[in-house]
Amino acid sequence: MKNFLISSCLFFVTINMSCQVTQTVPLQTIDYPNGAYLKDMQDELSFLVGSWEGIANQIKYTFEFTFFPQVLQTYENDLYEYQDQLMGKFKAVNLTNNQVLYDNLNAVDMNDYRLRELVLSWQVSFLIRFADTEENCYNSANFRLVKSDFNYDQIIYKEYELGDFGLFYEGGYGCPYYEQQSDIPMYLPTEELILTRQ
């Protein structure tokens, strides 16, 4: 048991030493060394942090975004980086009967957040990816959140686009739970709407 504890400690120390920050660079940097920390130096991601609500087709949507600093990302060939990340979760409620259609607002573990910021463009537009659970075949969708020109506390939800289907099954094709992507429940709004900061 003692040898196991010593081996375990050495393993974690080795991992910790091999994943050190080598250089801190701005978040939007394209060319950077292995082990770099892509830091939100201009505080661009904080704009979306918090709760946003909007209504479309009698469905009330609540989006909550959280800032996670210095998240370790590992890749093949011992490549890694740290990155400030913006992640979110959402809830959809049918207002005609108060039925909750979708709700993952109770998620506390970063891995359970279904929304992730992919690209920040010109400090006014955020490209967000929704990645569903295994039960829903990792179904995905992208949408854009754009800052309003007229109201600091509003953003425009737009450019919803369904993503890939069943990429992680049977060599990248198919899904064991649904025959077609259209069969998988998707509760994100498909049309443009205004979200207001709460």
Beta strands, then each sheet from edge to edge (+ up, - down):
strand 1: 23-26
strand 2: 36-39
strand 3: 50-56
strand 4: 59-74
strand 5: 80-94
strand 6: 99-103
strand 7: 115-121
strand 8: 125-131
strand 9: 140-147
strand 10: 154-162
strand 11: 193-197
sheet 1: 1+ 2+ 5+ 4- 3+ 11- 10+ 9- 8+ 7-
sheet 2: 1+ 2+ 5+ 6-
end
